[in-house]
Amino acid sequence: MADKFDQLKQKYQSVVNAMPQQQVHLENLNMQGDKLFLRAEAPSEEAKNRIWDQIKLVDPTYSDLIADITVSGNAAQQAPKTQTAGASATGGQQNTRTYTVKAGDSLSKISREYYGDASQYEKIFNANRDKISDPNRIRPGEELVIPE
């Protein structure tokens, strides 16, 4: 396991090296199953997207990486509040919130936004099994149901 970790760490080293230039704070880097798990906090959506661009330069499929990059401050806080307010304005549908996947999103990131806990991503995955077959592969533009 340590060998795989070292291999993946080396593979994505350019991503880790790019983080300080974008003022992105690396919170943790470890193995989750057979994938490298990277959690970081970016000061802006633009900085987050630059890190994602770097990830895609290393490996366009990033099939061996789980990256959870959040935007700090008000930018990250606004999205779920806006979504929730819009969803509850629909009247009888208060238990059904939806979220449109954006580039760079992951189920754990969306889970952190809605539940305050990235590890709750399985709730979202289970509610969307009709659309998602792999929790690590969501596509921008997908409309996901966010259970309460």
Backbone hydrogen bonds in HBPLUS format (Angstrom, degrees):
<---DONOR---> <-ACCEPTOR-->    atom                        ^
c    i                          cat <-CA-CA->   ^        H-A-AA   ^      H-
h    n   atom  resd res      DA  || num        DHA   H-A  angle D-A-AA Bond
n    s   type  num  typ     dist DA aas  dist angle  dist       angle   num
A0005-PHE N   A0001-MET O   2.97 MM   4  6.24 160.0  2.01 151.7 157.6     1
A0006-ASP N   A0002-ALA O   2.91 MM   4  6.15 161.2  1.94 149.4 153.9     2
A0007-GLN N   A0003-ASP O   2.87 MM   4  6.12 156.9  1.92 150.6 157.6     3
A0008-LEU N   A0004-LYS O   2.90 MM   4  6.12 169.0  1.92 155.3 157.5     4
A0009-LYS N   A0005-PHE O   2.81 MM   4  5.92 157.2  1.86 150.6 158.0     5
A0010-GLN N   A0006-ASP O   2.93 MM   4  6.03 156.8  1.99 143.7 149.7     6
A0011-LYS N   A0007-GLN O   2.88 MM   4  6.14 155.0  1.94 146.1 153.8     7
A0012-TYR N   A0008-LEU O   2.97 MM   4  6.18 158.7  2.02 151.2 154.9     8
A0013-GLN N   A0010-GLN O   3.24 MM   3  4.97 166.7  2.26 103.1 105.2     9
A0015-VAL N   A0012-TYR O   2.99 MM   3  5.35 131.9  2.23 106.9 119.6    10
A0016-VAL N   A0012-TYR O   3.25 MM   4  6.69 158.6  2.30 152.6 157.8    11
A0017-ASN N   A0013-GLN O   2.79 MM   4  6.05 158.0  1.84 154.1 161.1    12
A0018-ALA N   A0014-SER O   3.00 MM   4  6.08 134.8  2.21 132.5 143.1    13
A0018-ALA N   A0015-VAL O   3.12 MM   3  5.13 127.9  2.40  94.6 108.3    14
A0019-MET N   A0016-VAL O   3.29 MM   3  5.43 144.0  2.42 100.2 109.9    15
A0022-GLN N   A0019-MET O   2.98 MM   3  5.29 137.1  2.17 107.7 119.7    16
A0024-VAL N   A0019-MET O   2.89 MM   5  4.77 165.7  1.91 143.7 139.3    17
A0023-GLN N   A0020-PRO O   3.08 MM   3  4.80 163.2  2.11 102.7 106.9    18
A0025-HIS N   A0041-GLU O   2.81 MM  16  5.15 157.1  1.86 158.1 153.9    19
A0041-GLU N   A0025-HIS O   2.83 MM  16  5.15 154.7  1.89 141.8 149.9    20
A0027-GLU N   A0039-ARG O   2.75 MM  12  5.39 145.3  1.87 136.7 146.8    21
A0028-ASN N   A0039-ARG O   3.17 MM  11  5.24 160.2  2.21 135.2 137.1    22
A0039-ARG N   A0028-ASN O   2.88 MM  11  5.24 166.3  1.90 156.5 156.8    23
A0030-ASN N   A0037-PHE O   2.94 MM   7  5.23 156.6  2.00 146.0 153.2    24
A0037-PHE N   A0030-ASN O   2.59 MM   7  5.23 173.4  1.59 173.1 171.1    25
A0032-GLN N   A0035-LYS O   2.83 MM   3  5.38 165.8  1.85 158.3 162.8    26
A0035-LYS N   A0032-GLN O   3.19 MM   3  5.38 163.1  2.22 120.3 123.8    27
A0036-LEU N   A0064-ASP O   2.91 MM  28  6.23 166.2  1.93 147.9 143.7    28
A0066-ILE N   A0036-LEU O   2.73 MM  30  6.07 159.4  1.77 163.4 163.3    29
A0038-LEU N   A0066-ILE O   2.79 MM  28  6.14 166.0  1.80 167.1 170.6    30
A0068-ASP N   A0038-LEU O   2.77 MM  30  6.13 168.0  1.78 167.8 172.1    31
A0040-ALA N   A0068-ASP O   2.97 MM  28  6.35 159.8  2.02 146.3 149.0    32
A0070-THR N   A0040-ALA O   2.96 MM  30  6.44 157.8  2.01 155.5 154.4    33
A0042-ALA N   A0070-THR O   2.64 MM  28  5.99 169.4  1.65 167.1 169.5    34
A0072-SER N   A0042-ALA O   2.76 MM  30  5.94 165.1  1.79 168.3 171.7    35
A0048-LYS N   A0044-SER O   3.06 MM   4  6.34 161.8  2.09 149.1 154.2    36
A0049-ASN N   A0045-GLU O   2.88 MM   4  6.13 157.9  1.93 149.5 155.3    37
A0050-ARG N   A0046-GLU O   2.99 MM   4  6.29 146.8  2.10 144.9 153.9    38
A0051-ILE N   A0047-ALA O   3.13 MM   4  6.47 150.3  2.22 147.2 154.5    39
A0052-TRP N   A0048-LYS O   3.00 MM   4  6.38 156.5  2.06 148.6 155.6    40
A0053-ASP N   A0049-ASN O   2.82 MM   4  6.08 149.7  1.91 144.7 153.3    41
A0054-GLN N   A0050-ARG O   3.03 MM   4  6.29 150.0  2.12 140.0 147.5    42
A0055-ILE N   A0051-ILE O   2.89 MM   4  6.25 154.2  1.96 150.0 157.4    43
A0056-LYS N   A0052-TRP O   2.95 MM   4  6.20 161.2  1.98 151.6 155.8    44
A0057-LEU N   A0053-ASP O   2.98 MM   4  6.26 134.2  2.20 138.8 151.4    45
A0057-LEU N   A0054-GLN O   3.13 MM   3  5.01 127.0  2.43  91.7 105.8    46
A0058-VAL N   A0054-GLN O   3.14 MM   4  6.48 151.5  2.23 148.1 154.4    47
A0059-ASP N   A0055-ILE O   2.98 MM   4  6.30 165.7  2.00 155.2 158.9    48
A0062-TYR N   A0059-ASP O   2.92 MM   3  5.07 137.3  2.11 107.7 120.6    49
A0065-LEU N   A0062-TYR O   3.32 MM   3  5.32 156.6  2.38 110.4 109.5    50
A0078-GLN N   A0074-ASN O   2.92 MM   4  5.96 148.4  2.02 159.3 163.7    51
A0082-THR N   A0078-GLN O   2.95 MM   4  6.08 167.8  1.97 167.7 171.2    52
A0083-GLN N   A0079-ALA O   2.99 MM   4  6.17 166.9  2.01 156.4 160.1    53
A0084-THR N   A0080-PRO O   2.83 MM   4  5.95 166.2  1.85 152.1 155.8    54
A0085-ALA N   A0081-LYS O   2.92 MM   4  6.05 167.5  1.94 151.8 155.4    55
A0086-GLY N   A0082-THR O   2.99 MM   4  6.14 163.0  2.02 150.0 154.8    56
A0087-ALA N   A0083-GLN O   2.90 MM   4  6.09 153.1  1.97 148.1 156.1    57
A0088-SER N   A0084-THR O   2.93 MM   4  6.15 160.0  1.97 155.9 160.0    58
A0089-ALA N   A0085-ALA O   3.16 MM   4  6.24 131.7  2.41 138.7 150.5    59
A0090-THR N   A0087-ALA O   3.27 MM   3  5.73 163.4  2.30 108.8 113.8    60
A0091-GLY N   A0088-SER O   3.37 MM   3  6.04 158.4  2.42 117.5 117.8    61
A0096-THR N   A0093-GLN O   2.98 MM   3  5.45 162.1  2.01 119.1 125.1    62
A0146-ILE N   A0097-ARG O   2.67 MM  49  5.04 169.3  1.68 143.7 144.8    63
A0099-TYR N   A0144-LEU O   2.79 MM  45  5.13 143.1  1.93 142.8 153.4    64
A0144-LEU N   A0099-TYR O   2.73 MM  45  5.13 174.1  1.74 157.2 155.8    65
A0101-VAL N   A0142-GLU O   2.84 MM  41  5.31 163.0  1.87 157.0 160.4    66
A0141-GLY N   A0101-VAL O   2.74 MM  40  5.20 165.2  1.76 140.5 140.2    67
A0105-ASP N   A0102-LYS O   3.01 MM   3  5.61 155.9  2.07 143.6 143.3    68
A0109-LYS N   A0106-SER O   3.11 MM   3  5.14 119.3  2.50  95.5 110.3    69
A0110-ILE N   A0106-SER O   3.00 MM   4  6.31 166.0  2.02 158.2 161.2    70
A0111-SER N   A0107-LEU O   2.80 MM   4  5.91 155.3  1.86 145.9 153.8    71
A0112-ARG N   A0108-SER O   2.93 MM   4  6.11 150.7  2.02 140.3 147.5    72
A0113-GLU N   A0109-LYS O   3.02 MM   4  6.35 154.2  2.09 147.0 153.9    73
A0114-TYR N   A0110-ILE O   3.01 MM   4  6.30 159.0  2.06 153.1 157.8    74
A0115-TYR N   A0111-SER O   2.70 MM   4  5.52 161.7  1.73 151.9 158.5    75
A0116-GLY N   A0112-ARG O   2.82 MM   4  4.28 134.4  2.03 114.7 122.5    76
A0120-GLN N   A0117-ASP O   3.20 MM   3  5.86 167.6  2.21 120.0 122.9    77
A0121-TYR N   A0118-ALA O   3.35 MM   3  6.05 147.5  2.46 123.0 123.5    78
A0123-LYS N   A0120-GLN O   3.00 MM   3  5.86 150.1  2.09 126.4 132.4    79
A0124-ILE N   A0121-TYR O   3.08 MM   3  5.37 117.6  2.49 102.8 116.4    80
A0125-PHE N   A0121-TYR O   2.97 MM   4  6.30 162.8  2.00 152.3 157.8    81
A0126-ASN N   A0122-GLU O   2.77 MM   4  5.86 170.9  1.78 152.7 154.8    82
A0127-ALA N   A0123-LYS O   3.08 MM   4  6.22 147.3  2.19 139.9 148.6    83
A0128-ASN N   A0125-PHE O   3.05 MM   3  5.23 149.0  2.14 104.1 113.8    84
A0131-LYS N   A0128-ASN O   2.81 MM   3  5.47 154.8  1.88 120.5 128.2    85
A0132-ILE N   A0128-ASN O   2.85 MM   4  5.96 158.3  1.90 155.4 162.2    86
A0137-ARG N   A0134-ASP O   2.97 MM   3  5.45 167.0  1.99 122.5 124.9    87
A0142-GLU N   A0139-ARG O   3.05 MM   3  5.81 162.8  2.08 144.6 146.9    88
